[in-house]
C-alpha cells in the first residue's frame, strides 16, 4: 500500500455526503485502487461541537496503515490548525494518546532509572527522555539551568542511537549515584553528552539500557528529547 495514495485521499474534502463512519469507509474505498482493501473505523471522538477525530485502519491483507482524519458536517480533512497558537490538533491528539501509554510504563518505573534534578515542591516537574548522542538533546542540555528556574526535572535515558549511546547512558546512571547535589549531577550528564567513553561497559549492562529504552519506544516515543509534564503521565 503506497503512503502517497492515502495522503492524497486525506487532502480531498468531499461535498457529496455527510461523514458518517459508513460513508467515510465508502469514500476511502472509492479512492484507493487496491483489490480486497479493508477499511475499519477504530475510534471516533468528538473534539468540539461539530468536529470529530476519526482513526481508521486500512489493510490489503499484507500491508496495513493507520490513518487519522477530522470530520465536520460533510467534510473530511487531514488536520486542524489553531491559528492563535499555530498548534496542529492532530499532533496534540496523538501526543495525548502517546502520553497515556507512557504513563502506564512510567508508573511502574524503577526509581534508579529516573534522575531527579531540582526538588522545589512549589514547581511542577518536567520529565525528559534523552539520548547522550542526540544533537538536539545536547542543545537542550545547555539550557538545563534555565529550565530549572521553572521546573524540577526528571531524566530517563532512551537513546535512539545505538551502542555508544547505550554505554554512555549506563555510565551516567552508574556515576550519578555518587553525586551529592544537582550541580554534580549536571556535570556528570554533561561529561558523557560532550565526551567520549572513558570506561568499558559490559554487554549485560548495555542490555539493561536497551530494555529500558524499548519500553518507552513501544509506548510511542520515537525521538529525543521527548518532554512531558509529569502530571500528564500520572
Buried (B, 14 or more C-beta within 10 A) or exposed (E): BEEEBBEEBBEBEBEEBEBEBEBBBEBBBEBBEBEEBEBEBEEBEEBEEEBBBBBBBBBBEEEEBEBBBBBBEEBBBBEBEEEEEEEBBBEBBBBEBBBEBBBEBBEEBEEEBBBBBBEEEEBEBBBBBBBBBBEEBBEBBEEBEEBBEEBBBBBBBBBBBEEBBBBBBBBBBEBBEEBEEBEEBBEBBBBBBEEEEEEEBEEEBBEBBBEBBEBBEEBBBEEBBBBBEBEEBE
